[in-house]
Amino acid sequence: EGLPFVAPAGKPGREAFHEGCRLVGARPSETIYVGDQLITDVLGPQRAGLRSILLRPRYSQEALSSKFQRVVAKGLQRLTR
């Protein structure tokens, strides 16, 4: 597709989000990141100064690491309610 990308991303670290913004010529404050993982796709971008949108996952199978992140995120949500 010829689209710029950052890999490995190292999410939820800030650096990849800042690099992604630089690649497309946008400031973090004017960028929205969309994803389906609370920790990597919401916490990460917000730490880097981006806005984020959390979507419901659209697939039936996922990596073990993603399943683990969802368990941790649910536990954190329960603790902060």
N, CA, C and O atoms as a CHARMM CRD file, in Angstrom:
* protein
*
  324
    1    1 GLU  N      0.81300  -1.19300   0.00000 PROA 1      0.00000
    2    1 GLU  CA     0.00000   0.00000   0.00000 PROA 1      0.00000
    3    1 GLU  C      0.85700   1.25800   0.00000 PROA 1      0.00000
    4    1 GLU  O      0.37500   2.33100  -0.36300 PROA 1      0.00000
    5    2 GLY  N      2.11100   1.14300   0.40000 PROA 2      0.00000
    6    2 GLY  CA     2.98600   2.30500   0.43500 PROA 2      0.00000
    7    2 GLY  C      2.74600   3.24000   1.60000 PROA 2      0.00000
    8    2 GLY  O      3.17800   4.39200   1.56800 PROA 2      0.00000
    9    3 LEU  N      2.06100   2.76100   2.63100 PROA 3      0.00000
   10    3 LEU  CA     1.77900   3.59600   3.80000 PROA 3      0.00000
   11    3 LEU  C      2.92500   3.52000   4.79600 PROA 3      0.00000
   12    3 LEU  O      3.52400   2.45800   4.96100 PROA 3      0.00000
   13    4 PRO  N      3.24400   4.63300   5.46800 PROA 4      0.00000
   14    4 PRO  CA     4.30800   4.58300   6.47200 PROA 4      0.00000
   15    4 PRO  C      3.85300   3.80300   7.69500 PROA 4      0.00000
   16    4 PRO  O      2.66500   3.76300   8.01500 PROA 4      0.00000
   17    5 PHE  N      4.81300   3.18500   8.37300 PROA 5      0.00000
   18    5 PHE  CA     4.49200   2.43600   9.57600 PROA 5      0.00000
   19    5 PHE  C      5.69000   2.44400  10.50900 PROA 5      0.00000
   20    5 PHE  O      6.80700   2.76700  10.10600 PROA 5      0.00000
   21    6 VAL  N      5.44300   2.08700  11.75600 PROA 6      0.00000
   22    6 VAL  CA     6.48800   1.99700  12.76500 PROA 6      0.00000
   23    6 VAL  C      6.48500   0.56900  13.30000 PROA 6      0.00000
   24    6 VAL  O      5.47200   0.10100  13.82000 PROA 6      0.00000
   25    7 ALA  N      7.61200  -0.12000  13.17400 PROA 7      0.00000
   26    7 ALA  CA     7.71300  -1.49100  13.67300 PROA 7      0.00000
   27    7 ALA  C      9.14500  -1.76100  14.09500 PROA 7      0.00000
   28    7 ALA  O     10.07000  -1.34800  13.39600 PROA 7      0.00000
   29    8 PRO  N      9.35700  -2.42800  15.19400 PROA 8      0.00000
   30    8 PRO  CA     8.33600  -2.78600  16.17800 PROA 8      0.00000
   31    8 PRO  C      7.85400  -1.54900  16.91100 PROA 8      0.00000
   32    8 PRO  O      8.60900  -0.59900  17.11800 PROA 8      0.00000
   33    9 ALA  N      6.60100  -1.56900  17.29800 PROA 9      0.00000
   34    9 ALA  CA     5.98900  -0.37800  17.89000 PROA 9      0.00000
   35    9 ALA  C      6.35900  -0.18600  19.35800 PROA 9      0.00000
   36    9 ALA  O      6.53000   0.94900  19.80400 PROA 9      0.00000
   37   10 GLY  N      6.48400  -1.26000  20.10700 PROA 10     0.00000
   38   10 GLY  CA     6.81600  -1.11700  21.51900 PROA 10     0.00000
   39   10 GLY  C      5.72300  -0.43600  22.32800 PROA 10     0.00000
   40   10 GLY  O      5.99800   0.25000  23.31200 PROA 10     0.00000
   41   11 LYS  N      4.47500  -0.63600  21.89900 PROA 11     0.00000
   42   11 LYS  CA     3.36100  -0.03500  22.63000 PROA 11     0.00000
   43   11 LYS  C      3.25200  -0.66200  24.01500 PROA 11     0.00000
   44   11 LYS  O      3.47600  -1.86700  24.12700 PROA 11     0.00000
   45   12 PRO  N      2.93600   0.04600  25.04100 PROA 12     0.00000
   46   12 PRO  CA     2.35700   1.38400  25.07700 PROA 12     0.00000
   47   12 PRO  C      3.37100   2.51500  25.24600 PROA 12     0.00000
   48   12 PRO  O      3.00700   3.59300  25.71500 PROA 12     0.00000
   49   13 GLY  N      4.62700   2.29500  24.87500 PROA 13     0.00000
   50   13 GLY  CA     5.61600   3.37100  24.95800 PROA 13     0.00000
   51   13 GLY  C      5.26800   4.55500  24.07600 PROA 13     0.00000
   52   13 GLY  O      4.56600   4.38900  23.07900 PROA 13     0.00000
   53   14 ARG  N      5.73400   5.72700  24.41100 PROA 14     0.00000
   54   14 ARG  CA     5.40900   6.96000  23.68800 PROA 14     0.00000
   55   14 ARG  C      6.11600   7.08000  22.33900 PROA 14     0.00000
   56   14 ARG  O      5.57600   7.67400  21.40600 PROA 14     0.00000
   57   15 GLU  N      7.31100   6.52200  22.23300 PROA 15     0.00000
   58   15 GLU  CA     8.16300   6.78500  21.08100 PROA 15     0.00000
   59   15 GLU  C      7.52500   6.43100  19.73600 PROA 15     0.00000
   60   15 GLU  O      7.61000   7.21200  18.78800 PROA 15     0.00000
   61   16 ALA  N      6.89300   5.27300  19.64500 PROA 16     0.00000
   62   16 ALA  CA     6.29600   4.85100  18.38100 PROA 16     0.00000
   63   16 ALA  C      5.15700   5.77900  17.95800 PROA 16     0.00000
   64   16 ALA  O      4.98600   6.04400  16.76800 PROA 16     0.00000
   65   17 PHE  N      4.39100   6.26300  18.90300 PROA 17     0.00000
   66   17 PHE  CA     3.30000   7.17600  18.57200 PROA 17     0.00000
   67   17 PHE  C      3.85400   8.50100  18.06700 PROA 17     0.00000
   68   17 PHE  O      3.32700   9.07500  17.11400 PROA 17     0.00000
   69   18 HSD  N      4.91700   8.98700  18.70300 PROA 18     0.00000
   70   18 HSD  CA     5.54500  10.22600  18.23900 PROA 18     0.00000
   71   18 HSD  C      6.15700  10.03700  16.85100 PROA 18     0.00000
   72   18 HSD  O      6.04900  10.91900  15.99900 PROA 18     0.00000
   73   19 GLU  N      6.80000   8.88500  16.62200 PROA 19     0.00000
   74   19 GLU  CA     7.38400   8.59800  15.31300 PROA 19     0.00000
   75   19 GLU  C      6.29500   8.49400  14.24400 PROA 19     0.00000
   76   19 GLU  O      6.47200   8.99300  13.13300 PROA 19     0.00000
   77   20 GLY  N      5.18300   7.85700  14.56600 PROA 20     0.00000
   78   20 GLY  CA     4.07200   7.77100  13.61500 PROA 20     0.00000
   79   20 GLY  C      3.54500   9.14400  13.23500 PROA 20     0.00000
   80   20 GLY  O      3.26500   9.40800  12.06500 PROA 20     0.00000
   81   21 CYS  N      3.41200  10.00700  14.21200 PROA 21     0.00000
   82   21 CYS  CA     2.96600  11.37200  13.92900 PROA 21     0.00000
   83   21 CYS  C      3.96400  12.08800  13.02600 PROA 21     0.00000
   84   21 CYS  O      3.57800  12.78200  12.08400 PROA 21     0.00000
   85   22 ARG  N      5.25200  11.91100  13.32300 PROA 22     0.00000
   86   22 ARG  CA     6.28500  12.55200  12.51100 PROA 22     0.00000
   87   22 ARG  C      6.22500  12.06200  11.06700 PROA 22     0.00000
   88   22 ARG  O      6.36300  12.85600  10.13700 PROA 22     0.00000
   89   23 LEU  N      6.02000  10.76000  10.87500 PROA 23     0.00000
   90   23 LEU  CA     5.98000  10.18700   9.53000 PROA 23     0.00000
   91   23 LEU  C      4.85700  10.76000   8.66500 PROA 23     0.00000
   92   23 LEU  O      5.00700  10.88400   7.45000 PROA 23     0.00000
   93   24 VAL  N      3.74500  11.10400   9.28900 PROA 24     0.00000
   94   24 VAL  CA     2.61500  11.63700   8.51300 PROA 24     0.00000
   95   24 VAL  C      2.49100  13.14700   8.62300 PROA 24     0.00000
   96   24 VAL  O      1.56800  13.74100   8.06600 PROA 24     0.00000
   97   25 GLY  N      3.42100  13.77000   9.34200 PROA 25     0.00000
   98   25 GLY  CA     3.42900  15.22800   9.43600 PROA 25     0.00000
   99   25 GLY  C      2.33900  15.80400  10.31300 PROA 25     0.00000
  100   25 GLY  O      1.79900  16.87000  10.01500 PROA 25     0.00000
  101   26 ALA  N      2.00700  15.10700  11.40200 PROA 26     0.00000
  102   26 ALA  CA     0.95100  15.58200  12.30800 PROA 26     0.00000
  103   26 ALA  C      1.51200  15.73200  13.72000 PROA 26     0.00000
  104   26 ALA  O      2.42800  15.00800  14.11000 PROA 26     0.00000
  105   27 ARG  N      0.97200  16.65000  14.46200 PROA 27     0.00000
  106   27 ARG  CA     1.33100  16.79600  15.87100 PROA 27     0.00000
  107   27 ARG  C      0.48400  15.82500  16.69100 PROA 27     0.00000
  108   27 ARG  O     -0.66200  15.55100  16.33400 PROA 27     0.00000
  109   28 PRO  N      1.04100  15.30300  17.78800 PROA 28     0.00000
  110   28 PRO  CA     0.24100  14.41300  18.63200 PROA 28     0.00000
  111   28 PRO  C     -1.08500  15.04200  19.07700 PROA 28     0.00000
  112   28 PRO  O     -2.10100  14.35300  19.16500 PROA 28     0.00000
  113   29 SER  N     -1.07400  16.32500  19.35300 PROA 29     0.00000
  114   29 SER  CA    -2.29200  16.99100  19.83500 PROA 29     0.00000
  115   29 SER  C     -3.39200  17.06300  18.77700 PROA 29     0.00000
  116   29 SER  O     -4.54400  17.33700  19.11300 PROA 29     0.00000
  117   30 GLU  N     -3.06400  16.82400  17.51500 PROA 30     0.00000
  118   30 GLU  CA    -4.07500  16.85500  16.45100 PROA 30     0.00000
  119   30 GLU  C     -4.29500  15.47100  15.83900 PROA 30     0.00000
  120   30 GLU  O     -4.80500  15.35000  14.72500 PROA 30     0.00000
  121   31 THR  N     -3.90100  14.41700  16.58700 PROA 31     0.00000
  122   31 THR  CA    -3.95600  13.05300  16.07200 PROA 31     0.00000
  123   31 THR  C     -4.85800  12.18800  16.94400 PROA 31     0.00000
  124   31 THR  O     -4.87600  12.32200  18.16800 PROA 31     0.00000
  125   32 ILE  N     -5.61000  11.29500  16.29100 PROA 32     0.00000
  126   32 ILE  CA    -6.46200  10.33600  16.99500 PROA 32     0.00000
  127   32 ILE  C     -5.99200   8.93300  16.62500 PROA 32     0.00000
  128   32 ILE  O     -5.79800   8.62300  15.45000 PROA 32     0.00000
  129   33 TYR  N     -5.81400   8.10100  17.62700 PROA 33     0.00000
  130   33 TYR  CA    -5.39600   6.71100  17.43500 PROA 33     0.00000
  131   33 TYR  C     -6.59300   5.81800  17.73300 PROA 33     0.00000
  132   33 TYR  O     -7.24400   5.97600  18.76600 PROA 33     0.00000
  133   34 VAL  N     -6.88400   4.88700  16.84000 PROA 34     0.00000
  134   34 VAL  CA    -8.03100   4.00000  16.99800 PROA 34     0.00000
  135   34 VAL  C     -7.53100   2.57100  17.17600 PROA 34     0.00000
  136   34 VAL  O     -6.69400   2.10200  16.40500 PROA 34     0.00000
  137   35 GLY  N     -8.03900   1.88300  18.18700 PROA 35     0.00000
  138   35 GLY  CA    -7.63300   0.50500  18.41000 PROA 35     0.00000
  139   35 GLY  C     -8.59600  -0.23600  19.30200 PROA 35     0.00000
  140   35 GLY  O     -9.60000   0.31700  19.75200 PROA 35     0.00000
  141   36 ASP  N     -8.28200  -1.50600  19.55700 PROA 36     0.00000
  142   36 ASP  CA    -9.20900  -2.34400  20.32600 PROA 36     0.00000
  143   36 ASP  C     -8.60200  -2.89700  21.61800 PROA 36     0.00000
  144   36 ASP  O     -9.18800  -3.78500  22.23600 PROA 36     0.00000
  145   37 GLN  N     -7.45100  -2.39400  22.03300 PROA 37     0.00000
  146   37 GLN  CA    -6.82200  -2.82400  23.27900 PROA 37     0.00000
  147   37 GLN  C     -6.70700  -1.62800  24.22100 PROA 37     0.00000
  148   37 GLN  O     -6.16000  -0.59000  23.84900 PROA 37     0.00000
  149   38 LEU  N     -7.21400  -1.77300  25.42000 PROA 38     0.00000
  150   38 LEU  CA    -7.21800  -0.66900  26.37500 PROA 38     0.00000
  151   38 LEU  C     -5.79700  -0.20000  26.71800 PROA 38     0.00000
  152   38 LEU  O     -5.53600   1.00300  26.73800 PROA 38     0.00000
  153   39 ILE  N     -4.89900  -1.11500  26.98000 PROA 39     0.00000
  154   39 ILE  CA    -3.55900  -0.73500  27.42000 PROA 39     0.00000
  155   39 ILE  C     -2.72100  -0.19200  26.26500 PROA 39     0.00000
  156   39 ILE  O     -2.16900   0.90300  26.36900 PROA 39     0.00000
  157   40 THR  N     -2.61800  -0.93900  25.17100 PROA 40     0.00000
  158   40 THR  CA    -1.73900  -0.52100  24.08200 PROA 40     0.00000
  159   40 THR  C     -2.35100   0.52700  23.16200 PROA 40     0.00000
  160   40 THR  O     -1.62400   1.34700  22.60000 PROA 40     0.00000
  161   41 ASP  N     -3.66200   0.52000  22.99600 PROA 41     0.00000
  162   41 ASP  CA    -4.30500   1.40200  22.02300 PROA 41     0.00000
  163   41 ASP  C     -5.03400   2.59400  22.62900 PROA 41     0.00000
  164   41 ASP  O     -5.49900   3.46500  21.89400 PROA 41     0.00000
  165   42 VAL  N     -5.14200   2.65100  23.94000 PROA 42     0.00000
  166   42 VAL  CA    -5.73900   3.82500  24.59700 PROA 42     0.00000
  167   42 VAL  C     -4.72000   4.46500  25.53300 PROA 42     0.00000
  168   42 VAL  O     -4.42400   5.65400  25.41100 PROA 42     0.00000
  169   43 LEU  N     -4.18400   3.68400  26.46400 PROA 43     0.00000
  170   43 LEU  CA    -3.19600   4.22500  27.40200 PROA 43     0.00000
  171   43 LEU  C     -1.95200   4.73900  26.66900 PROA 43     0.00000
  172   43 LEU  O     -1.47800   5.84100  26.94400 PROA 43     0.00000
  173   44 GLY  N     -1.43000   3.94500  25.74400 PROA 44     0.00000
  174   44 GLY  CA    -0.21900   4.33800  25.01400 PROA 44     0.00000
  175   44 GLY  C     -0.35400   5.67000  24.29900 PROA 44     0.00000
  176   44 GLY  O      0.45100   6.57100  24.53500 PROA 44     0.00000
  177   45 PRO  N     -1.34800   5.82400  23.43000 PROA 45     0.00000
  178   45 PRO  CA    -1.49900   7.10200  22.73200 PROA 45     0.00000
  179   45 PRO  C     -1.74900   8.27700  23.67600 PROA 45     0.00000
  180   45 PRO  O     -1.22900   9.37200  23.46000 PROA 45     0.00000
  181   46 GLN  N     -2.53700   8.05100  24.71300 PROA 46     0.00000
  182   46 GLN  CA    -2.81000   9.15300  25.64100 PROA 46     0.00000
  183   46 GLN  C     -1.54700   9.59200  26.35500 PROA 46     0.00000
  184   46 GLN  O     -1.35700  10.78500  26.59100 PROA 46     0.00000
  185   47 ARG  N     -0.67600   8.64700  26.70400 PROA 47     0.00000
  186   47 ARG  CA     0.60600   8.99800  27.32700 PROA 47     0.00000
  187   47 ARG  C      1.46700   9.82700  26.37700 PROA 47     0.00000
  188   47 ARG  O      2.29000  10.62800  26.82100 PROA 47     0.00000
  189   48 ALA  N      1.27800   9.63500  25.06300 PROA 48     0.00000
  190   48 ALA  CA     2.06800  10.34800  24.05700 PROA 48     0.00000
  191   48 ALA  C      1.40400  11.65000  23.61600 PROA 48     0.00000
  192   48 ALA  O      1.92800  12.33900  22.74000 PROA 48     0.00000
  193   49 GLY  N      0.25800  11.99900  24.20700 PROA 49     0.00000
  194   49 GLY  CA    -0.40500  13.25000  23.87200 PROA 49     0.00000
  195   49 GLY  C     -1.41700  13.16000  22.74700 PROA 49     0.00000
  196   49 GLY  O     -1.87500  14.18800  22.24700 PROA 49     0.00000
  197   50 LEU  N     -1.77900  11.93900  22.33400 PROA 50     0.00000
  198   50 LEU  CA    -2.78800  11.74500  21.30100 PROA 50     0.00000
  199   50 LEU  C     -4.13500  11.48200  21.95500 PROA 50     0.00000
  200   50 LEU  O     -4.20300  11.09600  23.12200 PROA 50     0.00000
  201   51 ARG  N     -5.18900  11.68900  21.21000 PROA 51     0.00000
  202   51 ARG  CA    -6.50400  11.21800  21.63800 PROA 51     0.00000
  203   51 ARG  C     -6.61400   9.77500  21.18500 PROA 51     0.00000
  204   51 ARG  O     -5.88600   9.34400  20.29200 PROA 51     0.00000
  205   52 SER  N     -7.51900   9.02800  21.79500 PROA 52     0.00000
  206   52 SER  CA    -7.67900   7.63700  21.38300 PROA 52     0.00000
  207   52 SER  C     -9.14400   7.24600  21.41100 PROA 52     0.00000
  208   52 SER  O     -9.94600   7.79400  22.16700 PROA 52     0.00000
  209   53 ILE  N     -9.46600   6.28600  20.56500 PROA 53     0.00000
  210   53 ILE  CA   -10.82200   5.73600  20.48200 PROA 53     0.00000
  211   53 ILE  C    -10.70800   4.23200  20.64200 PROA 53     0.00000
  212   53 ILE  O     -9.94900   3.58500  19.92000 PROA 53     0.00000
  213   54 LEU  N    -11.45300   3.67300  21.57800 PROA 54     0.00000
  214   54 LEU  CA   -11.45800   2.23300  21.82100 PROA 54     0.00000
  215   54 LEU  C    -12.63900   1.60000  21.09500 PROA 54     0.00000
  216   54 LEU  O    -13.79000   1.97600  21.31900 PROA 54     0.00000
  217   55 LEU  N    -12.34700   0.64100  20.22600 PROA 55     0.00000
  218   55 LEU  CA   -13.37100  -0.10000  19.49500 PROA 55     0.00000
  219   55 LEU  C    -13.53700  -1.48800  20.08100 PROA 55     0.00000
  220   55 LEU  O    -12.63100  -2.00500  20.73400 PROA 55     0.00000
  221   56 ARG  N    -14.68000  -2.08300  19.85200 PROA 56     0.00000
  222   56 ARG  CA   -14.90500  -3.47100  20.21500 PROA 56     0.00000
  223   56 ARG  C    -14.16300  -4.34500  19.19300 PROA 56     0.00000
  224   56 ARG  O    -14.24100  -4.07000  17.99600 PROA 56     0.00000
  225   57 PRO  N    -13.44500  -5.39200  19.63300 PROA 57     0.00000
  226   57 PRO  CA   -12.73600  -6.26600  18.67800 PROA 57     0.00000
  227   57 PRO  C    -13.70700  -6.88800  17.68300 PROA 57     0.00000
  228   57 PRO  O    -14.85100  -7.18400  18.02600 PROA 57     0.00000
  229   58 ARG  N    -13.24200  -7.08700  16.43400 PROA 58     0.00000
  230   58 ARG  CA   -14.10400  -7.62600  15.38600 PROA 58     0.00000
  231   58 ARG  C    -13.67400  -9.01200  14.92400 PROA 58     0.00000
  232   58 ARG  O    -14.03200  -9.42100  13.82000 PROA 58     0.00000
  233   59 TYR  N    -12.93700  -9.72700  15.71400 PROA 59     0.00000
  234   59 TYR  CA   -12.44200 -11.03100  15.29900 PROA 59     0.00000
  235   59 TYR  C    -12.69300 -12.05800  16.38800 PROA 59     0.00000
  236   59 TYR  O    -12.88500 -11.71100  17.55300 PROA 59     0.00000
  237   60 SER  N    -12.68800 -13.32500  15.99800 PROA 60     0.00000
  238   60 SER  CA   -13.01900 -14.37000  16.96700 PROA 60     0.00000
  239   60 SER  C    -11.76700 -14.99200  17.58800 PROA 60     0.00000
  240   60 SER  O    -11.84700 -15.52600  18.69500 PROA 60     0.00000
  241   61 GLN  N    -10.62600 -14.94100  16.92100 PROA 61     0.00000
  242   61 GLN  CA    -9.39700 -15.50200  17.47500 PROA 61     0.00000
  243   61 GLN  C     -8.36100 -14.39700  17.60600 PROA 61     0.00000
  244   61 GLN  O     -8.29000 -13.50100  16.76500 PROA 61     0.00000
  245   62 GLU  N     -7.55900 -14.46100  18.66300 PROA 62     0.00000
  246   62 GLU  CA    -6.52000 -13.47500  18.85800 PROA 62     0.00000
  247   62 GLU  C     -5.32000 -14.10500  19.54700 PROA 62     0.00000
  248   62 GLU  O     -5.41500 -15.19500  20.11000 PROA 62     0.00000
  249   63 ALA  N     -4.21000 -13.41800  19.49800 PROA 63     0.00000
  250   63 ALA  CA    -2.97300 -13.92100  20.08800 PROA 63     0.00000
  251   63 ALA  C     -3.10400 -14.04100  21.60000 PROA 63     0.00000
  252   63 ALA  O     -3.90300 -13.34000  22.22100 PROA 63     0.00000
  253   64 LEU  N     -2.32900 -14.91600  22.17500 PROA 64     0.00000
  254   64 LEU  CA    -2.33500 -15.11800  23.62600 PROA 64     0.00000
  255   64 LEU  C     -1.99000 -13.82100  24.35200 PROA 64     0.00000
  256   64 LEU  O     -2.56300 -13.53200  25.40200 PROA 64     0.00000
  257   65 SER  N     -1.06600 -13.04100  23.80900 PROA 65     0.00000
  258   65 SER  CA    -0.69300 -11.77600  24.45400 PROA 65     0.00000
  259   65 SER  C     -1.87400 -10.80600  24.48200 PROA 65     0.00000
  260   65 SER  O     -2.04000 -10.06200  25.44800 PROA 65     0.00000
  261   66 SER  N     -2.68300 -10.80900  23.44400 PROA 66     0.00000
  262   66 SER  CA    -3.86400  -9.94000  23.41700 PROA 66     0.00000
  263   66 SER  C     -4.89300 -10.38300  24.44700 PROA 66     0.00000
  264   66 SER  O     -5.50900  -9.55500  25.11800 PROA 66     0.00000
  265   67 LYS  N     -5.07200 -11.68300  24.56700 PROA 67     0.00000
  266   67 LYS  CA    -6.00000 -12.20200  25.57600 PROA 67     0.00000
  267   67 LYS  C     -5.54100 -11.79500  26.97600 PROA 67     0.00000
  268   67 LYS  O     -6.35000 -11.39200  27.81100 PROA 67     0.00000
  269   68 PHE  N     -4.23200 -11.90500  27.22300 PROA 68     0.00000
  270   68 PHE  CA    -3.68500 -11.52800  28.51900 PROA 68     0.00000
  271   68 PHE  C     -3.92200 -10.04500  28.79400 PROA 68     0.00000
  272   68 PHE  O     -4.31200  -9.67300  29.90100 PROA 68     0.00000
  273   69 GLN  N     -3.69000  -9.20000  27.79200 PROA 69     0.00000
  274   69 GLN  CA    -3.90600  -7.75700  27.96000 PROA 69     0.00000
  275   69 GLN  C     -5.35800  -7.45700  28.29800 PROA 69     0.00000
  276   69 GLN  O     -5.63300  -6.58000  29.11800 PROA 69     0.00000
  277   70 ARG  N     -6.28000  -8.16500  27.68600 PROA 70     0.00000
  278   70 ARG  CA    -7.70100  -7.93000  27.97600 PROA 70     0.00000
  279   70 ARG  C     -8.03800  -8.30700  29.41900 PROA 70     0.00000
  280   70 ARG  O     -8.82200  -7.61800  30.07200 PROA 70     0.00000
  281   71 VAL  N     -7.44900  -9.39900  29.92100 PROA 71     0.00000
  282   71 VAL  CA    -7.68300  -9.81300  31.31000 PROA 71     0.00000
  283   71 VAL  C     -7.14900  -8.73900  32.26000 PROA 71     0.00000
  284   71 VAL  O     -7.82800  -8.35900  33.21400 PROA 71     0.00000
  285   72 VAL  N     -5.94200  -8.25500  32.00200 PROA 72     0.00000
  286   72 VAL  CA    -5.34800  -7.20700  32.83800 PROA 72     0.00000
  287   72 VAL  C     -6.20200  -5.94300  32.77800 PROA 72     0.00000
  288   72 VAL  O     -6.46900  -5.32900  33.81100 PROA 72     0.00000
  289   73 ALA  N     -6.63000  -5.55200  31.58400 PROA 73     0.00000
  290   73 ALA  CA    -7.44000  -4.33700  31.42500 PROA 73     0.00000
  291   73 ALA  C     -8.76300  -4.45000  32.18200 PROA 73     0.00000
  292   73 ALA  O     -9.19500  -3.49000  32.82000 PROA 73     0.00000
  293   74 LYS  N     -9.40700  -5.61400  32.11700 PROA 74     0.00000
  294   74 LYS  CA   -10.66700  -5.79500  32.85300 PROA 74     0.00000
  295   74 LYS  C    -10.44500  -5.67800  34.35100 PROA 74     0.00000
  296   74 LYS  O    -11.25900  -5.08700  35.06100 PROA 74     0.00000
  297   75 GLY  N     -9.34100  -6.24300  34.83200 PROA 75     0.00000
  298   75 GLY  CA    -9.01900  -6.12600  36.25400 PROA 75     0.00000
  299   75 GLY  C     -8.79200  -4.68500  36.66400 PROA 75     0.00000
  300   75 GLY  O     -9.25100  -4.25800  37.72300 PROA 75     0.00000
  301   76 LEU  N     -8.08300  -3.92900  35.82900 PROA 76     0.00000
  302   76 LEU  CA    -7.84500  -2.51600  36.12000 PROA 76     0.00000
  303   76 LEU  C     -9.14800  -1.71900  36.10400 PROA 76     0.00000
  304   76 LEU  O     -9.34600  -0.83100  36.93400 PROA 76     0.00000
  305   77 GLN  N    -10.03100  -2.03400  35.16600 PROA 77     0.00000
  306   77 GLN  CA   -11.31900  -1.34200  35.10900 PROA 77     0.00000
  307   77 GLN  C    -12.12200  -1.58500  36.37100 PROA 77     0.00000
  308   77 GLN  O    -12.74800  -0.66700  36.90100 PROA 77     0.00000
  309   78 ARG  N    -12.10700  -2.82800  36.86000 PROA 78     0.00000
  310   78 ARG  CA   -12.83600  -3.14600  38.10100 PROA 78     0.00000
  311   78 ARG  C    -12.27000  -2.38400  39.28500 PROA 78     0.00000
  312   78 ARG  O    -13.02000  -1.90900  40.13800 PROA 78     0.00000
  313   79 LEU  N    -10.96000  -2.26600  39.34300 PROA 79     0.00000
  314   79 LEU  CA   -10.31200  -1.57500  40.46300 PROA 79     0.00000
  315   79 LEU  C    -10.57800  -0.07000  40.46100 PROA 79     0.00000
  316   79 LEU  O    -10.59900   0.55700  41.52000 PROA 79     0.00000
  317   80 THR  N    -10.77700   0.50300  39.29100 PROA 80     0.00000
  318   80 THR  CA   -10.94200   1.95700  39.20900 PROA 80     0.00000
  319   80 THR  C    -12.40200   2.40000  39.18700 PROA 80     0.00000
  320   80 THR  O    -12.67400   3.59600  39.08500 PROA 80     0.00000
  321   81 ARG  N    -13.32600   1.48500  39.27900 PROA 81     0.00000
  322   81 ARG  CA   -14.74900   1.86100  39.28900 PROA 81     0.00000
  323   81 ARG  C    -15.16500   2.33200  40.64200 PROA 81     0.00000
  324   81 ARG  O    -16.32600   2.69000  40.84100 PROA 81     0.00000
